[in-house]
Amino acid sequence: MEELVTEAVEIGRLALAYINRPAFISQAIVIIVLFACAYGLAWWAAPRLEAKAREIKGWPSVLRLMAILLQRLVWIGFVGFLTIAYVLVQSVGWPAQSQLLSTVLLLALAWLVISVVSQAIRSRTLGLVFAIVVWIYVTATILGITENVAAVLDGLGFQIGSFRLSLLWFLKAVLFLGILFWLAFSIGNFLDQRIQRSRELTPSLRVLAGKVVRITLIVIAAVAWLSAIDVNLTVITVFSGAIGVGIGFGLQKVVSNLFSGVIILLDRSIKPGDTISVGETFGWIRELRARFVSVVTRDGREYLIPNEDFITHEVINWSYSDDLVRIDVPFRASYEADPHQISAVAIEAAATVPRVVEAQKPVCWLTEFGESSLEFLLRFWIRDPQNGLTNVRGAVLLAVWDAFKANGIGIPYPHREVIMKTPVKIDAR
């Protein structure tokens, strides 16, 4: 530690001696002036360029790139002015007057590139940490003090057995973690989009293949990260085996749902877009996730049903093998009407409802001679159960009601016949 302090003091002494040189002062003034010019140029050009960017229609990627560059317009102008100044100083033969200019130019260019690349990371916190760590490393490399900085950062730590935990190790871990997992997620999203657009695979297989690709890439990134930061994988294996039993009891449902999700995707019993009924929930499947299935109902509610329920409970899939769904509507009619006419009128009325399939004609059957009415069952077919069942039943019943009114067919009320066994005297008044 004393050696590091002595070396730091020596570096500070040399830095002060360098700062006091006239060449440094003149270059520093030029750099400050150039930054002020870049700031003024950005202040003038930003509103005008933003107005032009808003005119771009139908190119979201280009618009997003323009927004990123507009946010860094000061640095873009600063790098441009530094480049021009460096070229002019070199052209007049003053290499001693360009050393600081070249260093600041490289640092500004590095920060500009790193800040743009960090925008690809969705998390702002991770993106900022990634940008700072990478820029520190690039700065140390440009200044030629990488070994000195590494020694200082490594000195800020402590020893745990044969493993040394230091600030240098932490920064390396964060850097590699950000790069590897960003690559894993980016490649995973790209491959998943290509898989989802494939027409050769069924919807269930597309979902399964996308999940397998993402999980595989994440596992590979995690193993590569552990190897890169010099973590012994044997220790991880022993540790995971020791706590695996305890975690297993607490995560039984989670593991069950994960494996149930894989089974659902393999047997293709349900898929996105299917209309299903699970218990009291009726709706259509929006998405299959690793732990649950997202089901959207007619009232706009989204139910997150665990995958295990689709394995252990009874599930009605209205569109499993065919999108043709039969609906039964019972009704009653008066004994005074002709049953043949009642059936014909009901079939004709059901056929007038738009959602009823024309190719599969409705049928109507007399099912029972009731106590006070004839009992009928009207059957018809639809192809869009996701649009609701109750509403189409109601529409058919209204059509039957109107048809009965037009044809003079009555719908009786329940009535009872009372027989008096003992004579009853009726007062004529």
C-alpha positions as CSV (number, residue, x, y, z in Angstrom):
1,M,0.0,0.0,0.0
2,E,2.9,2.4,0.8
3,E,4.3,1.7,-2.7
4,L,1.0,2.7,-4.2
5,V,0.9,5.9,-2.2
6,T,4.4,6.8,-3.2
7,E,3.7,6.1,-6.9
8,A,0.5,8.2,-6.7
9,V,2.5,11.1,-5.2
10,E,5.1,10.8,-8.0
11,I,2.4,10.8,-10.7
12,G,0.8,13.9,-9.1
13,R,4.1,15.7,-9.1
14,L,4.7,14.9,-12.8
15,A,1.1,16.0,-13.6
16,L,1.6,19.4,-11.9
17,A,4.8,19.9,-13.8
18,Y,3.1,19.1,-17.1
19,I,0.2,21.4,-16.3
20,N,2.5,24.3,-15.7
21,R,3.9,24.1,-19.2
22,P,2.9,26.9,-21.7
23,A,2.0,24.3,-24.3
24,F,-0.5,22.7,-22.0
25,I,-2.1,26.0,-21.0
26,S,-2.5,27.1,-24.7
27,Q,-4.0,23.8,-25.6
28,A,-6.4,23.9,-22.6
29,I,-7.6,27.3,-23.6
30,V,-8.2,26.1,-27.2
31,I,-10.1,23.1,-25.9
32,I,-12.3,25.2,-23.6
33,V,-13.1,27.6,-26.5
34,L,-13.9,24.7,-28.8
35,F,-16.3,23.2,-26.2
36,A,-18.0,26.5,-25.9
37,C,-18.4,26.8,-29.7
38,A,-19.8,23.2,-29.8
39,Y,-22.3,24.1,-27.1
40,G,-23.4,27.2,-29.0
41,L,-23.7,25.3,-32.2
42,A,-25.8,22.6,-30.5
43,W,-28.1,25.3,-28.9
44,W,-28.6,26.8,-32.4
45,A,-29.0,23.6,-34.4
46,A,-30.9,21.3,-32.0
47,P,-34.4,22.9,-32.5
48,R,-34.0,23.0,-36.3
49,L,-32.8,19.4,-36.6
50,E,-35.5,18.2,-34.2
51,A,-38.2,19.8,-36.4
52,K,-36.7,18.0,-39.4
53,A,-36.6,14.7,-37.5
54,R,-40.3,15.0,-36.6
55,E,-41.1,15.0,-40.3
56,I,-39.8,11.4,-40.7
57,K,-42.7,9.1,-40.9
58,G,-42.7,5.3,-41.1
59,W,-39.1,4.9,-40.0
60,P,-39.1,4.3,-36.2
61,S,-35.5,3.0,-36.2
62,V,-34.2,6.1,-38.0
63,L,-36.2,8.4,-35.8
64,R,-34.8,6.7,-32.6
65,L,-31.2,7.0,-34.0
66,M,-31.9,10.7,-34.7
67,A,-33.1,11.2,-31.1
68,I,-30.0,9.6,-29.7
69,L,-27.7,11.7,-31.8
70,L,-29.6,14.9,-31.0
71,Q,-29.1,14.3,-27.3
72,R,-25.4,14.2,-27.9
73,L,-25.1,17.1,-30.4
74,V,-22.7,19.0,-28.1
75,W,-20.3,16.0,-28.0
76,I,-20.6,15.5,-31.8
77,G,-19.7,19.1,-32.4
78,F,-16.9,19.0,-29.9
79,V,-15.3,16.0,-31.5
80,G,-15.7,17.7,-34.9
81,F,-14.0,20.9,-33.8
82,L,-11.2,19.0,-32.0
83,T,-10.5,17.0,-35.2
84,I,-10.3,20.2,-37.2
85,A,-8.0,21.8,-34.7
86,Y,-5.8,18.8,-34.5
87,V,-5.4,18.6,-38.2
88,L,-4.6,22.3,-38.5
89,V,-1.9,22.1,-35.7
90,Q,-0.3,19.1,-37.4
91,S,-0.4,20.8,-40.8
92,V,1.6,23.8,-39.5
93,G,4.2,21.5,-37.9
94,W,3.5,22.0,-34.2
95,P,3.4,18.4,-32.9
96,A,4.2,19.6,-29.4
97,Q,1.1,21.7,-29.4
98,S,-1.2,18.8,-30.3
99,Q,-0.5,16.2,-27.7
100,L,-3.2,17.4,-25.3
101,L,-5.6,18.0,-28.2
102,S,-5.1,14.4,-29.5
103,T,-5.7,13.0,-26.0
104,V,-8.9,15.0,-25.4
105,L,-10.1,14.1,-28.9
106,L,-9.7,10.4,-28.2
107,L,-11.4,10.7,-24.8
108,A,-14.3,12.7,-26.2
109,L,-14.7,10.3,-29.2
110,A,-14.6,7.3,-26.8
111,W,-17.3,8.8,-24.6
112,L,-19.5,9.6,-27.6
113,V,-19.3,6.1,-28.9
114,I,-19.8,4.4,-25.5
115,S,-22.8,6.6,-24.6
116,V,-24.5,5.8,-27.9
117,V,-23.8,2.0,-27.5
118,S,-25.1,2.1,-23.9
119,Q,-28.5,3.2,-25.2
120,A,-29.0,-0.4,-26.4
121,I,-29.2,-1.5,-22.8
122,R,-32.9,-1.1,-21.7
123,S,-32.1,-0.5,-18.0
124,R,-30.9,3.1,-17.6
125,T,-28.9,2.2,-14.4
126,L,-27.1,-0.7,-16.1
127,G,-26.5,1.4,-19.1
128,L,-24.9,4.2,-17.1
129,V,-22.8,1.7,-15.1
130,F,-21.6,0.1,-18.3
131,A,-20.7,3.4,-19.9
132,I,-18.7,4.6,-16.8
133,V,-16.8,1.3,-16.4
134,V,-15.9,1.1,-20.1
135,W,-14.9,4.7,-20.3
136,I,-12.6,4.4,-17.3
137,Y,-10.9,1.5,-18.9
138,V,-10.6,3.2,-22.3
139,T,-9.3,6.4,-20.6
140,A,-6.7,4.4,-18.7
141,T,-5.6,2.8,-22.0
142,I,-5.4,6.1,-23.9
143,L,-3.4,7.7,-21.1
144,G,-1.1,4.6,-20.8
145,I,-1.8,4.2,-17.1
146,T,-3.8,0.9,-17.3
147,E,-1.4,-1.0,-15.1
148,N,-1.2,1.7,-12.5
149,V,-5.0,2.1,-12.3
150,A,-5.4,-1.7,-12.1
151,A,-2.8,-1.9,-9.2
152,V,-4.7,0.9,-7.3
153,L,-8.1,-0.7,-7.8
154,D,-6.7,-4.1,-6.9
155,G,-5.3,-2.7,-3.7
156,L,-8.7,-1.7,-2.6
157,G,-9.9,-5.1,-1.5
158,F,-9.3,-8.0,0.8
159,Q,-8.3,-11.7,0.6
160,I,-10.8,-14.6,1.1
161,G,-8.8,-17.8,1.1
162,S,-7.2,-18.0,-2.3
163,F,-9.7,-15.6,-3.8
164,R,-9.1,-11.8,-3.7
165,L,-12.2,-9.6,-3.7
166,S,-11.3,-6.1,-4.8
167,L,-12.7,-3.1,-6.6
168,L,-10.9,-4.2,-9.7
169,W,-12.7,-7.6,-9.6
170,F,-16.0,-5.9,-9.1
171,L,-15.6,-3.6,-12.0
172,K,-14.5,-6.4,-14.3
173,A,-17.5,-8.5,-13.1
174,V,-19.9,-5.6,-13.9
175,L,-18.3,-5.0,-17.3
176,F,-18.4,-8.7,-18.4
177,L,-21.9,-9.1,-17.0
178,G,-23.3,-6.2,-18.9
179,I,-21.6,-7.2,-22.2
180,L,-22.4,-10.9,-22.0
181,F,-26.0,-10.6,-20.9
182,W,-26.6,-7.8,-23.4
183,L,-25.4,-10.0,-26.2
184,A,-27.4,-12.9,-24.9
185,F,-30.7,-10.9,-24.8
186,S,-30.0,-9.2,-28.1
187,I,-29.3,-12.4,-29.9
188,G,-32.1,-14.2,-28.1
189,N,-34.7,-11.5,-29.1
190,F,-33.4,-11.5,-32.7
191,L,-33.7,-15.3,-33.0
192,D,-37.0,-15.3,-31.3
193,Q,-38.4,-12.8,-33.8
194,R,-37.2,-15.0,-36.6
195,I,-38.8,-18.1,-35.1
196,Q,-42.1,-16.3,-34.5
197,R,-42.3,-15.4,-38.2
198,S,-41.7,-19.0,-39.3
199,R,-44.8,-20.6,-40.9
200,E,-43.4,-24.1,-40.8
201,L,-43.8,-24.4,-37.1
202,T,-47.0,-24.4,-35.1
203,P,-47.7,-21.5,-32.7
204,S,-46.9,-23.8,-29.7
205,L,-43.6,-24.9,-31.1
206,R,-42.7,-21.4,-32.0
207,V,-43.2,-20.3,-28.4
208,L,-41.3,-23.4,-27.1
209,A,-38.4,-22.9,-29.5
210,G,-38.1,-19.2,-28.6
211,K,-38.0,-20.0,-24.9
212,V,-35.4,-22.7,-25.3
213,V,-33.2,-20.4,-27.4
214,R,-33.4,-17.6,-24.8
215,I,-32.7,-19.8,-21.8
216,T,-29.8,-21.5,-23.6
217,L,-28.2,-18.2,-24.4
218,I,-28.6,-16.9,-20.9
219,V,-27.1,-20.1,-19.4
220,I,-24.1,-19.8,-21.8
221,A,-23.7,-16.2,-20.9
222,A,-23.8,-17.0,-17.1
223,V,-21.2,-19.7,-17.4
224,A,-18.9,-17.6,-19.6
225,W,-19.3,-14.7,-17.0
226,L,-18.4,-16.9,-14.1
227,S,-15.3,-18.2,-16.0
228,A,-14.3,-14.7,-17.0
229,I,-14.3,-13.4,-13.4
230,D,-12.2,-16.4,-12.2
231,V,-15.0,-18.1,-10.2
232,N,-14.4,-21.8,-9.6
233,L,-17.4,-23.6,-11.0
234,T,-16.8,-26.5,-8.7
235,V,-17.6,-24.3,-5.7
236,I,-20.8,-23.2,-7.4
237,T,-21.8,-26.8,-8.0
238,V,-21.2,-27.8,-4.4
239,F,-23.0,-24.7,-3.1
240,S,-26.0,-25.2,-5.4
241,G,-26.2,-28.9,-4.3
242,A,-26.2,-27.9,-0.6
243,I,-28.9,-25.3,-0.9
244,G,-30.9,-27.1,-3.6
245,V,-32.8,-29.3,-1.3
246,G,-33.9,-26.3,0.9
247,I,-34.9,-24.2,-2.1
248,G,-36.7,-27.1,-3.7
249,F,-39.2,-27.3,-0.9
250,G,-39.9,-23.6,-1.1
251,L,-40.2,-23.5,-4.9
252,Q,-42.2,-26.6,-5.6
253,K,-45.1,-24.7,-7.2
254,V,-42.7,-22.6,-9.3
255,V,-40.9,-25.7,-10.6
256,S,-44.2,-27.5,-11.2
257,N,-45.5,-24.5,-13.3
258,L,-42.2,-24.4,-15.3
259,F,-42.4,-28.1,-16.2
260,S,-46.2,-27.8,-16.8
261,G,-45.5,-25.0,-19.3
262,V,-43.0,-27.2,-21.2
263,I,-45.6,-30.1,-21.3
264,I,-48.3,-27.7,-22.6
265,L,-46.0,-26.5,-25.4
266,L,-45.0,-30.1,-26.3
267,D,-48.4,-31.6,-26.4
268,R,-49.9,-28.5,-28.1
269,S,-53.1,-28.7,-26.1
270,I,-53.4,-24.9,-26.1
271,K,-51.8,-22.2,-28.1
272,P,-52.0,-18.4,-28.4
273,G,-55.4,-17.4,-29.9
274,D,-57.3,-20.4,-28.6
275,T,-60.7,-19.8,-26.9
276,I,-60.8,-21.7,-23.6
277,S,-62.8,-22.2,-20.4
278,V,-61.0,-22.9,-17.1
279,G,-63.3,-23.1,-14.1
280,E,-65.3,-19.9,-14.2
281,T,-62.9,-18.1,-16.6
282,F,-63.8,-17.9,-20.2
283,G,-61.6,-16.1,-22.7
284,W,-58.8,-16.4,-25.3
285,I,-55.2,-17.0,-24.8
286,R,-53.0,-14.0,-25.3
287,E,-49.6,-15.4,-24.4
288,L,-47.9,-18.5,-23.0
289,R,-45.3,-17.6,-20.4
290,A,-42.8,-19.8,-18.5
291,R,-44.9,-19.8,-15.3
292,F,-48.4,-18.9,-16.3
293,V,-50.8,-18.4,-19.3
294,S,-52.3,-15.0,-20.0
295,V,-56.1,-15.3,-20.7
296,V,-58.1,-12.2,-21.7
297,T,-61.8,-12.3,-21.0
298,R,-64.7,-10.6,-22.8
299,D,-64.8,-7.8,-20.1
300,G,-61.2,-6.9,-20.7
301,R,-59.7,-8.6,-17.7
302,E,-56.5,-10.4,-18.0
303,Y,-56.1,-13.6,-15.9
304,L,-52.7,-15.0,-15.2
305,I,-53.5,-18.7,-14.7
306,P,-50.7,-21.0,-13.5
307,N,-49.6,-23.6,-16.0
308,E,-50.2,-26.3,-13.4
309,D,-54.0,-25.7,-13.6
310,F,-54.0,-26.6,-17.3
311,I,-52.5,-30.0,-16.4
312,T,-54.4,-30.9,-13.3
313,H,-57.8,-29.3,-14.0
314,E,-60.5,-29.7,-16.7
315,V,-59.9,-27.3,-19.6
316,I,-62.4,-26.6,-22.4
317,N,-60.6,-25.6,-25.6
318,W,-63.3,-24.3,-27.9
319,S,-60.9,-24.2,-30.9
320,Y,-58.6,-27.2,-30.2
321,S,-59.2,-29.2,-33.4
322,D,-61.7,-27.0,-35.2
323,D,-62.9,-23.4,-34.9
324,L,-66.5,-24.6,-35.5
325,V,-68.4,-24.4,-32.2
326,R,-72.0,-25.7,-31.6
327,I,-74.3,-23.8,-29.3
328,D,-77.6,-25.2,-27.9
329,V,-80.5,-22.8,-27.1
330,P,-83.6,-24.4,-25.4
331,F,-87.0,-22.7,-25.6
332,R,-90.7,-23.5,-25.1
333,A,-93.8,-23.1,-27.3
334,S,-97.5,-23.4,-26.9
335,Y,-99.4,-26.7,-27.4
336,E,-101.8,-24.8,-29.7
337,A,-99.1,-24.3,-32.4
338,D,-97.9,-26.9,-34.9
339,P,-94.5,-28.4,-33.8
340,H,-93.4,-28.7,-37.4
341,Q,-94.1,-25.0,-38.0
342,I,-92.3,-24.1,-34.7
343,S,-89.1,-26.0,-35.8
344,A,-89.1,-24.4,-39.3
345,V,-89.7,-20.9,-38.0
346,A,-86.9,-21.3,-35.3
347,I,-84.4,-22.6,-37.9
348,E,-85.2,-19.7,-40.3
349,A,-84.9,-17.2,-37.5
350,A,-81.5,-18.5,-36.3
351,A,-80.2,-18.4,-39.9
352,T,-80.8,-14.6,-40.0
353,V,-78.2,-13.9,-37.2
354,P,-74.9,-12.8,-38.9
355,R,-72.6,-14.9,-36.7
356,V,-74.4,-18.2,-37.3
357,V,-72.5,-20.3,-39.9
358,E,-74.5,-20.6,-43.1
359,A,-72.6,-23.7,-44.3
360,Q,-73.7,-25.7,-41.2
361,K,-77.5,-25.2,-41.1
362,P,-79.2,-24.9,-37.7
363,V,-81.4,-27.7,-36.5
364,C,-84.3,-27.7,-34.1
365,W,-85.7,-30.8,-32.2
366,L,-88.7,-31.4,-30.1
367,T,-87.3,-32.8,-26.9
368,E,-90.2,-33.1,-24.5
369,F,-93.9,-32.7,-23.9
370,G,-93.8,-30.5,-20.9
371,E,-96.5,-29.8,-18.3
372,S,-97.6,-26.6,-20.0
373,S,-95.5,-26.3,-23.1
374,L,-93.6,-28.0,-25.9
375,E,-89.9,-28.2,-25.1
376,F,-87.5,-27.6,-28.1
377,L,-83.7,-27.4,-28.5
378,L,-82.3,-25.1,-31.2
379,R,-78.7,-25.9,-32.3
380,F,-76.5,-23.7,-34.5
381,W,-72.8,-23.3,-35.2
382,I,-70.4,-20.3,-35.0
383,R,-66.7,-19.8,-35.8
384,D,-65.8,-16.9,-33.5
385,P,-66.3,-18.0,-29.9
386,Q,-63.8,-15.4,-28.8
387,N,-66.4,-12.8,-29.6
388,G,-68.7,-14.2,-26.9
389,L,-71.3,-16.9,-26.5
390,T,-74.0,-15.2,-24.4
391,N,-74.4,-12.4,-26.9
392,V,-75.0,-14.7,-29.8
393,R,-77.5,-16.8,-27.8
394,G,-79.3,-13.5,-27.0
395,A,-79.4,-12.5,-30.6
396,V,-80.8,-15.9,-31.7
397,L,-83.5,-15.8,-29.0
398,L,-84.6,-12.3,-30.1
399,A,-84.8,-13.5,-33.7
400,V,-86.9,-16.4,-32.6
401,W,-89.1,-14.1,-30.5
402,D,-89.7,-11.8,-33.5
403,A,-90.4,-14.8,-35.8
404,F,-92.9,-16.3,-33.3
405,K,-94.7,-12.9,-33.1
406,A,-94.9,-12.6,-36.8
407,N,-96.3,-16.2,-37.2
408,G,-98.7,-16.1,-34.2
409,I,-96.8,-18.7,-32.2
410,G,-97.3,-18.2,-28.5
411,I,-94.9,-18.8,-25.6
412,P,-97.0,-20.1,-22.7
413,Y,-96.7,-19.1,-19.1
414,P,-96.6,-22.0,-16.5
415,H,-100.1,-22.8,-15.2
416,R,-101.7,-25.2,-12.8
417,E,-105.1,-26.9,-12.9
418,V,-106.8,-27.0,-9.5
419,I,-109.5,-29.8,-8.9
420,M,-111.7,-29.4,-5.9
421,K,-112.8,-32.8,-4.5
422,T,-115.3,-31.2,-2.1
423,P,-118.2,-29.3,-3.7
424,V,-117.8,-25.6,-3.4
425,K,-120.7,-23.2,-3.3
426,I,-120.2,-20.1,-5.4
427,D,-122.0,-17.0,-4.5
428,A,-123.6,-15.6,-7.6
429,R,-123.2,-12.1,-6.4
